[in-house]
Amino acid sequence: MLQTILNQDTILVALLYLVLSGLYLLVMPGLLYFYLKTRWYVVSSFERGFMYFLVFFFFPGLLLLSPFLNFRPQRRAVKV
């Protein structure tokens, strides 16, 4: 009986670690990429400092996603 309860707790803790690591390494950095893309050129100084904090905090996940997400600016249409 005790072994079954201990085994269930171990599985629960393992699943909790898996969910939290997925949030930290994939979900939140993905949301941060889109937030940075939409707000980069129109932020106040306080919000820019908050952006830098978020980039520092989620750096491992941003590093993991960086080869797959590319948000280069669009080419300008030069009118002659």
Beta strands, then each sheet from edge to edge (+ up, - down):
end
